[in-house]
Amino acid sequence: MARTPRNTLSSDLVVRTALELMEAKGADGFSLRGVAGELGVGPMALYTYFRNKDDLYDAIRDHLMGLMPPPPEGLPWPDQVRSVCRDLRVLMLQHPCLAQLLASRPLSGHETARVAEGLLSVLRSAGFEPEIAARTHTTLFTYVLGATTWEIQMAAEQSDPDSLRRLRASMESLSSRDFPTVIELAPELARTTGGETQFDYGLDLLLAGLTVRTAS
């Protein structure tokens, strides 16, 4: 790997290089030494910009969350909420490492706070009381994070022939006496492991409940 030209190393270059490495090798295969190697510098050069790996993790997460657009204006609050949730899902699907970064350090970073500010402002403007707005924000965030993490994992398994064989063998081993409903609904369960339709189904359920609550 060619060395980074003198005086061109920057925090932004380190973050972009680290993100490329993380997306190529996964968060588990990520290291400061690996980033330094990609840049052609010694590991100590990175400590000029980041105190440790967690500090760099936060910078990567902030970089990605900075790509989130603000809630759209001029729409009813359920449509604004739906837009934020859909945008976050798409961002995580484009950058699967973001799901892991949000799960491990969800409350760190200015850009994460900016996204939270946008959603909380929508809820408060819609008349949600402070505690209800906070609980709603947490519920929506954990739904998007959980549903999209599941979708990412299922997509990875379905693209792996060995995983598909194991899944098939596991389903075939189920007893129709002990698991009649699982076996009956196996085709439907397979169709609802992820995707935009399934995500919107769950999100619409949440929004329907919230709409009833605000009306009452």
HELIX and SHEET records of a PDB file:
HELIX    1   1 SER A   11  LYS A   25  1                                  15    
HELIX    2   2 ALA A   27  GLY A   29  5                                   3    
HELIX    3   3 LEU A   32  LEU A   39  1                                   8    
HELIX    4   4 PRO A   43  THR A   48  5                                   6    
HELIX    5   5 LYS A   53  MET A   65  1                                  13    
HELIX    6   6 TRP A   77  GLN A   94  1                                  18    
HELIX    7   7 CYS A   97  SER A  104  1                                   8    
HELIX    8   8 HIS A  110  SER A  125  1                                  16    
HELIX    9   9 PRO A  130  GLN A  158  1                                  29    
HELIX   10  10 PRO A  161  GLU A  172  1                                  12    
HELIX   11  11 PRO A  180  GLU A  184  1                                   5    
HELIX   12  12 ALA A  186  ARG A  191  1                                   6    
HELIX   13  13 GLU A  196  ALA A  215  1                                  20    
END                                                                             
